[in-house]
């Protein structure tokens, strides 16, 4: 009898996990905001560098709303969420104007399905903009962004949004073309860094999602 109850409990638990991490999950109300920012300056009692910089980071600040799914002791959680950030910007390569296609991804371990707004930040370092963009006239750069949320174990798309001056459908088509095998843009893979690897890593720590723990080597 105990073995039967154990089997039933295992099946129920599995069903709950599948519901929380399957096709019924959808992130909604996804909003993307881009901004060129100087790195924050931290004042330390025992250190002063005296250095000043006019370099700018391109910050992609994405807010999204999770579904509200209840569990036995509160809300359900979903693990292993991959956030992929793609940026297309006007650039120069070997003296010629081109489109640059920069990418980056962040793996989160646990996100609470509480029906509330969450956020994810990613940043394009100033060195990339200095090398391929117009470092002195950031506001003149044409910038388009796409942020996608995936369930890592099966690449299930949970939500996506695009930002730029074009209609969403048209802009999404542009990303599909440029990211594909026939795309002719200057490719800059993995240059977009997560918030935790940027100068903003220590700001609002309690409101950041937890990164997926690195597997032992």
Z-matrix of the N, CA and C atoms (Angstrom, degrees):
N
C 1 1.465
C 2 1.535 1 110.99
N 3 1.351 2 116.00 1 -40.93
C 4 1.456 3 119.51 2 178.62
C 5 1.524 4 110.87 3 -63.31
N 6 1.343 5 115.99 4 -37.39
C 7 1.453 6 120.28 5 179.97
C 8 1.533 7 110.22 6 -65.39
N 9 1.344 8 116.72 7 -38.59
C 10 1.459 9 121.00 8 179.21
C 11 1.522 10 110.63 9 -63.81
N 12 1.335 11 116.21 10 -45.29
C 13 1.477 12 119.77 11 178.72
C 14 1.519 13 111.30 12 -63.20
N 15 1.335 14 116.48 13 -34.67
C 16 1.468 15 119.77 14 178.28
C 17 1.529 16 110.66 15 -65.12
N 18 1.333 17 116.40 16 -41.43
C 19 1.471 18 121.17 17 178.83
C 20 1.524 19 110.26 18 -63.59
N 21 1.357 20 116.38 19 -44.46
C 22 1.469 21 120.42 20 179.58
C 23 1.521 22 110.66 21 -61.67
N 24 1.346 23 115.69 22 -44.37
C 25 1.457 24 119.97 23 179.62
C 26 1.520 25 111.03 24 -62.21
N 27 1.318 26 116.86 25 -39.95
C 28 1.466 27 120.88 26 179.88
C 29 1.525 28 110.85 27 -64.45
N 30 1.328 29 117.09 28 -42.30
C 31 1.468 30 121.51 29 -179.65
C 32 1.523 31 110.64 30 -64.89
N 33 1.350 32 116.17 31 -44.48
C 34 1.469 33 120.25 32 179.98
C 35 1.517 34 110.54 33 -62.54
N 36 1.346 35 116.36 34 -45.10
C 37 1.466 36 120.42 35 179.63
C 38 1.514 37 111.09 36 -61.61
N 39 1.329 38 116.82 37 -41.11
C 40 1.458 39 121.18 38 178.72
C 41 1.518 40 110.95 39 -62.95
N 42 1.340 41 117.04 40 -41.88
C 43 1.462 42 120.96 41 179.51
C 44 1.525 43 111.14 42 -63.01
N 45 1.341 44 116.58 43 -40.60
C 46 1.457 45 120.15 44 178.30
C 47 1.521 46 110.31 45 -62.66
N 48 1.342 47 116.64 46 -42.43
C 49 1.465 48 120.59 47 -179.73
C 50 1.514 49 110.78 48 -64.45
N 51 1.346 50 116.75 49 -42.64
C 52 1.463 51 120.69 50 179.75
C 53 1.525 52 110.21 51 -63.14
N 54 1.346 53 116.14 52 -40.84
C 55 1.465 54 119.51 53 178.88
C 56 1.516 55 110.99 54 -62.18
N 57 1.349 56 115.62 55 -39.81
C 58 1.459 57 119.49 56 -177.03
C 59 1.514 58 112.47 57 -75.43
N 60 1.344 59 117.46 58 -27.34
C 61 1.449 60 119.24 59 -174.11
C 62 1.533 61 111.98 60 -120.20
N 63 1.308 62 118.28 61 19.62
C 64 1.444 63 121.17 62 -178.33
C 65 1.502 64 112.88 63 -108.01
N 66 1.337 65 115.26 64 -154.32
C 67 1.456 66 120.46 65 -171.37
C 68 1.528 67 113.18 66 -73.04
N 69 1.314 68 119.60 67 -10.15
C 70 1.458 69 120.75 68 -177.44
C 71 1.530 70 111.87 69 -80.72
N 72 1.322 71 117.57 70 -11.97
C 73 1.455 72 120.96 71 -179.03
C 74 1.524 73 109.69 72 -81.90
N 75 1.335 74 115.65 73 134.46
C 76 1.459 75 120.58 74 176.55
C 77 1.524 76 109.48 75 -147.62
N 78 1.318 77 115.92 76 128.89
C 79 1.454 78 121.11 77 175.20
C 80 1.528 79 108.14 78 -89.43
N 81 1.320 80 116.50 79 128.32
C 82 1.463 81 120.63 80 -175.28
C 83 1.531 82 111.25 81 -121.77
N 84 1.322 83 114.29 82 177.27
C 85 1.465 84 122.00 83 177.01
C 86 1.537 85 111.18 84 52.81
N 87 1.334 86 115.37 85 43.02
C 88 1.461 87 121.38 86 -177.83
C 89 1.525 88 109.09 87 -79.38
N 90 1.336 89 115.22 88 122.13
C 91 1.462 90 121.20 89 -179.06
C 92 1.525 91 109.49 90 -126.26
N 93 1.327 92 115.63 91 133.59
C 94 1.461 93 121.30 92 -178.13
C 95 1.522 94 109.67 93 -114.68
N 96 1.325 95 115.08 94 131.53
C 97 1.460 96 120.86 95 175.68
C 98 1.521 97 108.53 96 -126.83
N 99 1.334 98 116.50 97 128.99
C 100 1.458 99 121.06 98 177.73
C 101 1.525 100 109.73 99 -110.43
N 102 1.327 101 114.78 100 147.70
C 103 1.459 102 119.42 101 -176.88
C 104 1.522 103 109.39 102 -158.49
N 105 1.338 104 116.78 103 137.66
C 106 1.454 105 121.44 104 173.79
C 107 1.524 106 108.38 105 -90.44
N 108 1.337 107 116.03 106 122.38
C 109 1.457 108 120.42 107 -174.14
C 110 1.517 109 111.35 108 -132.34
N 111 1.328 110 115.49 109 145.24
C 112 1.465 111 120.35 110 168.96
C 113 1.522 112 108.21 111 -78.43
N 114 1.326 113 116.14 112 151.02
C 115 1.464 114 120.13 113 179.88
C 116 1.528 115 109.93 114 -62.38
N 117 1.336 116 117.87 115 140.49
C 118 1.475 117 119.96 116 178.41
C 119 1.524 118 111.06 117 -63.84
N 120 1.307 119 115.91 118 148.04
C 121 1.466 120 121.30 119 -179.92
C 122 1.526 121 108.69 120 -106.88
N 123 1.324 122 116.22 121 122.09
C 124 1.459 123 121.36 122 178.45
C 125 1.529 124 108.96 123 -98.38
N 126 1.317 125 116.54 124 130.00
C 127 1.458 126 120.87 125 178.38
C 128 1.528 127 109.50 126 -94.21
N 129 1.337 128 115.11 127 123.72
C 130 1.454 129 121.20 128 -179.40
C 131 1.525 130 109.35 129 -115.78
N 132 1.321 131 116.07 130 142.24
C 133 1.461 132 120.65 131 -178.10
C 134 1.529 133 112.08 132 -66.04
N 135 1.330 134 116.60 133 -32.61
C 136 1.464 135 119.55 134 -172.61
C 137 1.524 136 113.65 135 -110.15
N 138 1.363 137 117.36 136 16.55
C 139 1.471 138 117.98 137 -178.55
C 140 1.521 139 110.11 138 -154.86
N 141 1.328 140 115.12 139 135.38
C 142 1.457 141 121.78 140 174.06
C 143 1.528 142 108.09 141 -141.67
N 144 1.326 143 116.70 142 120.93
C 145 1.463 144 119.16 143 -178.20
C 146 1.520 145 112.04 144 -84.54
N 147 1.330 146 116.55 145 -32.84
C 148 1.449 147 119.82 146 -178.17
C 149 1.518 148 113.65 147 74.57
N 150 1.321 149 117.34 148 5.39
C 151 1.467 150 121.41 149 -177.56
C 152 1.518 151 110.26 150 -93.78
N 153 1.319 152 115.79 151 143.78
C 154 1.455 153 121.51 152 176.91
C 155 1.522 154 109.12 153 -125.26
N 156 1.310 155 115.51 154 148.20
C 157 1.460 156 120.02 155 -177.62
C 158 1.521 157 110.02 156 -138.87
N 159 1.319 158 115.22 157 144.84
C 160 1.466 159 120.28 158 175.10
C 161 1.526 160 111.38 159 -109.12
N 162 1.324 161 115.23 160 15.82
C 163 1.463 162 119.66 161 179.63
C 164 1.526 163 110.71 162 -70.57
N 165 1.325 164 116.09 163 149.40
C 166 1.463 165 121.74 164 -178.88
C 167 1.531 166 110.66 165 -122.92
N 168 1.323 167 114.95 166 137.74
C 169 1.460 168 122.83 167 170.79
C 170 1.524 169 107.73 168 -97.60
N 171 1.325 170 116.53 169 144.46
C 172 1.461 171 120.05 170 172.14
C 173 1.521 172 108.09 171 -95.13
N 174 1.333 173 116.35 172 110.47
C 175 1.467 174 120.76 173 -178.99
C 176 1.521 175 110.53 174 -95.71
N 177 1.310 176 116.02 175 133.21
C 178 1.466 177 123.15 176 174.02
C 179 1.519 178 107.16 177 -110.85
N 180 1.312 179 116.48 178 107.52
C 181 1.458 180 122.75 179 -177.42
C 182 1.526 181 108.27 180 -105.71
N 183 1.312 182 116.95 181 112.49
C 184 1.468 183 122.42 182 -176.07
C 185 1.512 184 110.50 183 -114.28
N 186 1.325 185 116.91 184 126.42
C 187 1.460 186 121.70 185 173.16
C 188 1.524 187 108.69 186 -109.05
N 189 1.318 188 116.09 187 146.58
C 190 1.467 189 120.80 188 -178.20
C 191 1.523 190 108.80 189 -152.09
N 192 1.309 191 115.06 190 157.04
C 193 1.461 192 120.28 191 -178.03
C 194 1.522 193 109.72 192 -114.87
N 195 1.323 194 115.76 193 129.19
C 196 1.459 195 120.46 194 178.56
C 197 1.529 196 109.94 195 -89.61
N 198 1.338 197 117.53 196 157.10
C 199 1.468 198 118.95 197 173.95
C 200 1.522 199 110.62 198 -69.48
N 201 1.306 200 116.20 199 158.67
C 202 1.465 201 121.41 200 -179.73
C 203 1.528 202 108.15 201 -99.75
N 204 1.330 203 115.52 202 103.17
C 205 1.470 204 121.22 203 -178.13
C 206 1.520 205 108.73 204 -122.40
N 207 1.317 206 115.82 205 121.41
C 208 1.459 207 121.16 206 -176.61
C 209 1.524 208 111.30 207 -86.48
N 210 1.325 209 114.68 208 145.38
C 211 1.455 210 122.21 209 174.32
C 212 1.518 211 108.18 210 -118.40
N 213 1.343 212 117.35 211 -170.41
C 214 1.467 213 120.94 212 -176.53
C 215 1.526 214 111.73 213 -65.59
N 216 1.322 215 117.58 214 -37.56
C 217 1.463 216 120.74 215 -174.98
C 218 1.534 217 110.77 216 -124.56
N 219 1.293 218 116.44 217 44.50
C 220 1.464 219 119.63 218 -179.51
C 221 1.514 220 110.79 219 129.24
N 222 1.317 221 116.19 220 -141.32
C 223 1.455 222 120.85 221 -179.52
C 224 1.523 223 111.53 222 -92.93
N 225 1.325 224 114.49 223 155.39
C 226 1.459 225 120.75 224 175.02
C 227 1.526 226 108.70 225 -74.94
N 228 1.327 227 116.21 226 157.79
C 229 1.462 228 122.88 227 176.51
C 230 1.521 229 108.95 228 -122.60
N 231 1.329 230 115.94 229 152.60
C 232 1.455 231 120.06 230 177.02
C 233 1.527 232 108.22 231 -123.38
N 234 1.324 233 116.42 232 135.19
C 235 1.459 234 121.60 233 -175.16
C 236 1.526 235 111.63 234 -105.79
N 237 1.338 236 113.90 235 162.05
C 238 1.464 237 122.39 236 170.69
C 239 1.524 238 112.61 237 56.51
N 240 1.325 239 114.56 238 60.48
C 241 1.460 240 121.52 239 176.44
C 242 1.527 241 108.68 240 -100.02
N 243 1.314 242 116.14 241 128.51
C 244 1.470 243 121.57 242 179.05
C 245 1.524 244 109.35 243 -106.14
N 246 1.315 245 115.57 244 124.97
C 247 1.463 246 121.17 245 177.21
C 248 1.523 247 107.68 246 -106.35
N 249 1.308 248 116.44 247 118.99
C 250 1.463 249 121.45 248 179.25
C 251 1.526 250 109.46 249 -106.66
N 252 1.316 251 115.79 250 126.24
C 253 1.460 252 122.29 251 178.86
C 254 1.518 253 109.03 252 -112.24
N 255 1.320 254 116.26 253 129.89
C 256 1.461 255 122.51 254 178.31
C 257 1.529 256 108.53 255 -124.38
N 258 1.310 257 116.32 256 135.36
C 259 1.464 258 121.57 257 179.55
C 260 1.520 259 109.19 258 -129.12
N 261 1.309 260 116.32 259 127.12
C 262 1.467 261 122.32 260 171.18
C 263 1.524 262 106.87 261 -108.29
N 264 1.328 263 117.03 262 126.50
C 265 1.466 264 118.74 263 178.38
C 266 1.526 265 110.29 264 -141.24
N 267 1.323 266 114.65 265 153.09
C 268 1.461 267 120.41 266 178.91
C 269 1.521 268 109.05 267 -69.99
N 270 1.335 269 116.61 268 132.84
C 271 1.458 270 120.52 269 -172.85
C 272 1.521 271 110.80 270 -142.31
N 273 1.322 272 114.05 271 175.00
C 274 1.459 273 122.40 272 174.00
C 275 1.519 274 108.55 273 -123.57
N 276 1.322 275 116.73 274 133.32
C 277 1.461 276 120.96 275 178.08
C 278 1.525 277 107.98 276 -139.24
N 279 1.340 278 114.64 277 119.45
C 280 1.464 279 121.47 278 -177.04
C 281 1.532 280 111.24 279 54.82
N 282 1.334 281 114.42 280 39.64
C 283 1.444 282 120.66 281 175.63
C 284 1.512 283 115.81 282 79.84
N 285 1.328 284 116.86 283 3.45
C 286 1.459 285 120.64 284 -178.52
C 287 1.533 286 110.90 285 -116.42
N 288 1.330 287 117.72 286 142.16
C 289 1.478 288 120.06 287 177.28
C 290 1.529 289 110.68 288 -71.60
N 291 1.327 290 115.23 289 130.43
C 292 1.465 291 121.26 290 179.61
C 293 1.523 292 108.00 291 -140.72
N 294 1.322 293 115.57 292 172.59
C 295 1.456 294 121.43 293 169.13
C 296 1.524 295 107.85 294 -98.66
N 297 1.323 296 116.39 295 132.66
C 298 1.465 297 121.62 296 176.08
C 299 1.524 298 108.73 297 -102.57
N 300 1.329 299 115.20 298 141.09
C 301 1.468 300 121.39 299 -178.38
C 302 1.529 301 107.80 300 -122.20
N 303 1.342 302 116.00 301 103.23
C 304 1.465 303 122.23 302 -177.96
C 305 1.527 304 109.98 303 -103.39
N 306 1.328 305 116.32 304 143.99
C 307 1.463 306 120.41 305 -178.54
C 308 1.524 307 110.49 306 -135.42
N 309 1.312 308 114.83 307 162.35
C 310 1.460 309 122.43 308 174.99
C 311 1.518 310 109.27 309 -170.06
N 312 1.308 311 117.62 310 157.37
C 313 1.463 312 120.46 311 179.53
C 314 1.519 313 110.60 312 -143.68
N 315 1.323 314 114.33 313 152.75
C 316 1.458 315 122.55 314 179.61
C 317 1.517 316 108.77 315 -131.29
N 318 1.321 317 116.77 316 134.12
C 319 1.461 318 121.93 317 178.29
C 320 1.532 319 109.30 318 -105.66
N 321 1.330 320 115.81 319 119.94
C 322 1.460 321 120.59 320 176.59
C 323 1.533 322 109.43 321 -102.49
N 324 1.338 323 115.27 322 147.33
C 325 1.457 324 118.67 323 -177.68
C 326 1.526 325 112.11 324 -89.85
N 327 1.319 326 118.20 325 -46.42
C 328 1.462 327 120.29 326 -173.54
C 329 1.522 328 110.10 327 -140.34
N 330 1.334 329 116.13 328 124.86
C 331 1.454 330 122.22 329 175.80
C 332 1.525 331 107.94 330 -125.79
N 333 1.308 332 116.72 331 128.01
C 334 1.455 333 121.13 332 -176.31
C 335 1.530 334 110.67 333 -77.71
N 336 1.320 335 115.92 334 131.61
C 337 1.467 336 121.89 335 178.17
C 338 1.527 337 107.98 336 -90.62
N 339 1.318 338 115.05 337 77.23
C 340 1.461 339 121.46 338 -172.07
C 341 1.520 340 113.28 339 -111.70
N 342 1.326 341 117.89 340 5.25
C 343 1.450 342 120.56 341 179.91
C 344 1.518 343 114.02 342 72.99
N 345 1.319 344 116.96 343 13.46
C 346 1.463 345 121.13 344 -177.30
C 347 1.532 346 110.60 345 -108.57
N 348 1.321 347 114.50 346 170.20
C 349 1.460 348 120.10 347 177.47
C 350 1.521 349 110.22 348 -79.74
N 351 1.323 350 115.88 349 134.90
C 352 1.455 351 123.43 350 175.52
C 353 1.527 352 107.49 351 -120.36
N 354 1.322 353 116.03 352 175.02
C 355 1.452 354 117.92 353 179.09
C 356 1.516 355 111.24 354 -143.66
N 357 1.309 356 113.92 355 154.61
C 358 1.454 357 122.11 356 176.10
C 359 1.517 358 107.48 357 -139.53
N 360 1.325 359 117.07 358 133.21
C 361 1.460 360 120.95 359 -179.68
C 362 1.517 361 110.07 360 -121.46
N 363 1.322 362 114.99 361 144.30
C 364 1.456 363 121.97 362 174.81
C 365 1.525 364 107.37 363 -142.66
N 366 1.333 365 116.13 364 154.07
C 367 1.461 366 119.16 365 -173.74
C 368 1.523 367 111.63 366 -137.90
N 369 1.324 368 114.54 367 142.34
C 370 1.460 369 121.66 368 173.63
C 371 1.524 370 107.22 369 -99.25
N 372 1.344 371 118.24 370 117.77
C 373 1.471 372 120.89 371 -175.29
C 374 1.525 373 112.70 372 -63.20
N 375 1.324 374 116.27 373 153.18
C 376 1.465 375 120.56 374 -178.39
C 377 1.525 376 113.38 375 -62.88
N 378 1.342 377 117.70 376 -28.11
C 379 1.462 378 119.74 377 -179.58
C 380 1.522 379 111.32 378 -61.14
N 381 1.343 380 116.47 379 -35.35
C 382 1.471 381 119.91 380 179.36
C 383 1.524 382 110.15 381 -67.06
N 384 1.334 383 115.49 382 -42.83
C 385 1.456 384 119.73 383 179.86
C 386 1.525 385 111.01 384 -68.93
N 387 1.322 386 117.26 385 -35.58
C 388 1.459 387 120.33 386 178.77
C 389 1.528 388 111.23 387 -67.90
N 390 1.321 389 116.16 388 -37.21
C 391 1.464 390 119.43 389 -176.55
C 392 1.521 391 112.39 390 -77.60
N 393 1.326 392 116.73 391 -37.99
C 394 1.460 393 118.59 392 -172.79
C 395 1.524 394 114.00 393 -118.01
N 396 1.324 395 117.54 394 -14.28
C 397 1.454 396 119.75 395 -178.28
C 398 1.520 397 111.76 396 -110.62
N 399 1.287 398 115.72 397 -166.90
C 400 1.458 399 122.68 398 177.17
C 401 1.518 400 107.61 399 -99.23
N 402 1.338 401 116.61 400 94.51
C 403 1.464 402 121.08 401 -172.41
C 404 1.522 403 112.94 402 -66.20
N 405 1.332 404 117.88 403 -22.28
C 406 1.456 405 120.66 404 -177.28
C 407 1.524 406 112.47 405 -91.59
N 408 1.301 407 116.81 406 -19.78
C 409 1.467 408 120.29 407 -177.42
C 410 1.526 409 109.89 408 -130.24
N 411 1.342 410 115.21 409 67.59
C 412 1.459 411 119.83 410 -176.48
C 413 1.526 412 112.04 411 -59.33
N 414 1.316 413 116.07 412 -34.84
C 415 1.452 414 119.25 413 -176.47
C 416 1.530 415 112.58 414 -68.45
N 417 1.330 416 116.56 415 -16.82
C 418 1.461 417 120.10 416 178.80
C 419 1.525 418 112.70 417 -83.78
N 420 1.329 419 116.78 418 -12.39
C 421 1.458 420 119.84 419 179.80
C 422 1.525 421 110.58 420 -69.65
N 423 1.308 422 115.78 421 138.14
C 424 1.459 423 120.49 422 171.64
C 425 1.521 424 107.43 423 -89.58
N 426 1.313 425 116.74 424 121.23
C 427 1.462 426 121.90 425 -173.80
C 428 1.523 427 109.91 426 -126.72
N 429 1.336 428 115.80 427 130.88
C 430 1.464 429 122.78 428 176.07
C 431 1.527 430 107.89 429 -129.01
N 432 1.316 431 116.32 430 139.59
C 433 1.468 432 120.64 431 -173.59
C 434 1.524 433 110.07 432 -131.30
N 435 1.322 434 115.29 433 141.59
C 436 1.470 435 121.16 434 171.02
C 437 1.526 436 108.41 435 -131.99
N 438 1.328 437 115.74 436 130.53
C 439 1.466 438 121.74 437 178.32
C 440 1.526 439 108.38 438 -121.41
N 441 1.334 440 116.18 439 128.24
C 442 1.467 441 122.05 440 -177.44
C 443 1.519 442 109.78 441 -126.45
N 444 1.344 443 115.96 442 140.81
C 445 1.463 444 122.88 443 178.22
C 446 1.525 445 108.89 444 -111.39
N 447 1.332 446 115.92 445 126.86
C 448 1.464 447 121.27 446 -178.34
C 449 1.527 448 110.66 447 -125.92
N 450 1.322 449 115.40 448 148.49
C 451 1.458 450 121.37 449 165.69
C 452 1.529 451 106.17 450 -85.34
N 453 1.325 452 117.01 451 114.11
C 454 1.462 453 121.22 452 -166.68
C 455 1.526 454 113.81 453 -61.38
N 456 1.314 455 117.34 454 -35.37
C 457 1.466 456 118.98 455 -171.61
C 458 1.515 457 113.37 456 -67.39
N 459 1.346 458 118.17 457 -24.14
C 460 1.465 459 119.13 458 179.35
C 461 1.533 460 112.45 459 -136.85
N 462 1.352 461 116.27 460 12.60
C 463 1.467 462 121.82 461 179.57
C 464 1.526 463 112.72 462 56.51
N 465 1.323 464 116.73 463 31.47
C 466 1.456 465 120.88 464 178.07
C 467 1.526 466 109.32 465 -74.59
N 468 1.331 467 117.30 466 126.34
C 469 1.452 468 122.09 467 179.41
C 470 1.524 469 109.57 468 -77.34
N 471 1.339 470 116.81 469 120.58
C 472 1.459 471 122.23 470 -178.16
C 473 1.522 472 112.58 471 -98.61
N 474 1.319 473 116.75 472 -19.20
C 475 1.461 474 119.93 473 -179.20
C 476 1.513 475 109.88 474 175.20
N 477 1.333 476 115.81 475 153.89
C 478 1.472 477 119.97 476 -178.65
C 479 1.521 478 109.24 477 -156.45
N 480 1.325 479 115.11 478 147.29
C 481 1.455 480 120.17 479 175.23
C 482 1.520 481 108.93 480 -147.75
N 483 1.325 482 115.92 481 152.60
C 484 1.462 483 121.66 482 177.24
C 485 1.520 484 108.59 483 -125.56
N 486 1.320 485 115.67 484 153.49
C 487 1.459 486 120.74 485 -179.52
C 488 1.518 487 109.50 486 -138.49
N 489 1.307 488 115.88 487 134.69
C 490 1.454 489 121.68 488 179.83
C 491 1.515 490 109.15 489 165.68
N 492 1.316 491 116.82 490 -171.47
C 493 1.463 492 120.73 491 -174.81
C 494 1.524 493 113.26 492 -85.54
N 495 1.327 494 118.05 493 -5.40
C 496 1.458 495 121.22 494 -179.12
C 497 1.525 496 110.98 495 -100.43
N 498 1.323 497 114.87 496 166.08
C 499 1.465 498 119.36 497 175.77
C 500 1.521 499 109.52 498 -63.04
N 501 1.328 500 116.65 499 148.71
C 502 1.451 501 121.20 500 -175.26
C 503 1.525 502 113.21 501 -55.24
N 504 1.312 503 116.55 502 -46.87
C 505 1.461 504 120.20 503 -176.76
C 506 1.527 505 110.95 504 -63.00
N 507 1.309 506 116.66 505 -42.65
C 508 1.456 507 120.59 506 179.95
C 509 1.515 508 111.27 507 -67.34
N 510 1.333 509 116.58 508 -42.99
C 511 1.450 510 120.87 509 -179.02
C 512 1.520 511 111.53 510 -66.72
N 513 1.327 512 117.73 511 -38.92
C 514 1.460 513 120.86 512 177.28
C 515 1.524 514 110.51 513 -61.80
N 516 1.347 515 116.84 514 -37.41
C 517 1.461 516 121.23 515 177.18
C 518 1.524 517 110.96 516 -63.98
N 519 1.328 518 116.79 517 -37.20
C 520 1.462 519 120.84 518 177.71
C 521 1.524 520 110.28 519 -62.89
N 522 1.331 521 116.97 520 -43.41
C 523 1.463 522 120.49 521 178.24
C 524 1.525 523 110.85 522 -62.84
N 525 1.320 524 116.94 523 -41.31
C 526 1.461 525 120.04 524 179.68
C 527 1.526 526 110.66 525 -61.28
N 528 1.326 527 116.79 526 -39.74
C 529 1.456 528 120.82 527 -179.05
C 530 1.524 529 111.50 528 -70.36
N 531 1.323 530 116.74 529 -48.50
C 532 1.463 531 120.30 530 -176.47
C 533 1.519 532 112.07 531 -67.54
N 534 1.319 533 117.30 532 -35.09
C 535 1.466 534 120.20 533 -178.97
C 536 1.526 535 112.54 534 -79.49
N 537 1.311 536 117.92 535 -12.21
C 538 1.451 537 121.91 536 -178.19
C 539 1.519 538 113.08 537 -80.66
N 540 1.340 539 116.69 538 176.61
C 541 1.474 540 121.36 539 -176.80
C 542 1.521 541 113.58 540 -64.06
N 543 1.323 542 118.29 541 -21.62
C 544 1.455 543 121.57 542 -179.08
C 545 1.525 544 112.89 543 -97.65
N 546 1.322 545 116.66 544 2.54
C 547 1.460 546 120.33 545 179.80
C 548 1.518 547 111.72 546 -65.24
N 549 1.314 548 117.23 547 137.29
C 550 1.467 549 121.66 548 -175.01
C 551 1.526 550 113.11 549 -106.39
N 552 1.309 551 118.62 550 10.80
C 553 1.464 552 121.24 551 -178.25
C 554 1.526 553 110.99 552 -75.71
N 555 1.324 554 115.14 553 161.05
C 556 1.457 555 121.57 554 173.10
C 557 1.525 556 107.70 555 -72.76
N 558 1.315 557 117.60 556 115.10
C 559 1.461 558 121.37 557 -174.00
C 560 1.527 559 111.37 558 -89.17
N 561 1.330 560 114.99 559 129.45
C 562 1.458 561 122.37 560 179.49
C 563 1.530 562 108.23 561 -127.31
N 564 1.339 563 117.62 562 78.64
C 565 1.469 564 120.26 563 -175.25
C 566 1.522 565 113.09 564 -73.73
N 567 1.336 566 115.25 565 141.65
C 568 1.466 567 123.71 566 172.28
C 569 1.530 568 114.39 567 60.82
N 570 1.330 569 117.51 568 27.38
C 571 1.466 570 119.61 569 177.22
C 572 1.525 571 112.00 570 -94.10
N 573 1.326 572 117.62 571 -13.33
C 574 1.459 573 120.99 572 176.61
C 575 1.530 574 107.72 573 -84.48
N 576 1.319 575 116.63 574 124.45
C 577 1.466 576 120.47 575 -174.01
C 578 1.524 577 110.23 576 -104.32
N 579 1.328 578 117.33 577 149.96
C 580 1.475 579 120.00 578 175.84
C 581 1.517 580 110.90 579 -71.88
N 582 1.306 581 115.89 580 163.14
C 583 1.462 582 121.69 581 -179.75
C 584 1.522 583 111.42 582 -53.97
N 585 1.322 584 116.86 583 -38.68
C 586 1.457 585 121.27 584 -174.56
C 587 1.530 586 112.99 585 -67.94
N 588 1.315 587 117.71 586 -14.92
C 589 1.464 588 121.39 587 177.94
C 590 1.528 589 111.23 588 -110.19
N 591 1.307 590 115.41 589 24.65
C 592 1.457 591 121.24 590 -178.60
C 593 1.521 592 110.04 591 -122.70
N 594 1.335 593 118.78 592 172.50
C 595 1.467 594 120.48 593 176.95
C 596 1.525 595 114.00 594 -64.35
N 597 1.335 596 117.75 595 -11.43
C 598 1.466 597 121.65 596 -179.86
C 599 1.527 598 111.99 597 -93.07
N 600 1.312 599 118.54 598 10.44
C 601 1.469 600 122.55 599 -172.10
C 602 1.523 601 113.04 600 -60.59
N 603 1.331 602 118.16 601 -30.39
C 604 1.460 603 121.52 602 -174.88
C 605 1.520 604 113.59 603 -96.35
N 606 1.325 605 117.30 604 7.14
C 607 1.458 606 120.79 605 -178.22
C 608 1.527 607 110.31 606 -97.26
N 609 1.336 608 117.68 607 130.18
C 610 1.470 609 123.48 608 178.98
C 611 1.527 610 111.58 609 53.01
N 612 1.322 611 115.94 610 48.22
C 613 1.467 612 121.36 611 -174.77
C 614 1.531 613 112.05 612 -58.10
N 615 1.321 614 117.51 613 -40.11
C 616 1.460 615 120.66 614 -176.15
C 617 1.531 616 113.05 615 -69.05
N 618 1.314 617 117.75 616 -12.73
C 619 1.458 618 120.86 617 -179.75
C 620 1.529 619 112.05 618 -101.88
N 621 1.328 620 116.39 619 5.29
C 622 1.453 621 120.47 620 178.79
C 623 1.528 622 109.90 621 -94.93
N 624 1.322 623 116.04 622 144.33
C 625 1.458 624 119.50 623 175.44
C 626 1.525 625 109.28 624 -71.63
N 627 1.316 626 116.15 625 156.89
C 628 1.458 627 120.95 626 -178.45
C 629 1.519 628 110.07 627 -82.91
N 630 1.339 629 116.37 628 128.80
C 631 1.450 630 120.80 629 176.70
C 632 1.527 631 110.09 630 -66.75
N 633 1.317 632 116.04 631 150.38
C 634 1.464 633 119.93 632 176.48
C 635 1.526 634 109.23 633 -65.76
N 636 1.337 635 118.20 634 128.78
C 637 1.463 636 120.46 635 -179.97
C 638 1.521 637 110.89 636 -59.89
N 639 1.322 638 115.22 637 141.19
C 640 1.470 639 120.04 638 178.57
C 641 1.516 640 109.67 639 -71.27
N 642 1.312 641 115.38 640 138.67
C 643 1.461 642 120.28 641 179.05
C 644 1.519 643 109.40 642 -73.92
N 645 1.338 644 115.48 643 146.14
C 646 1.464 645 119.86 644 -179.39
C 647 1.499 646 111.57 645 -64.37
N 648 1.319 647 115.79 646 142.13
C 649 1.467 648 121.09 647 -179.73
C 650 1.515 649 110.35 648 -97.83
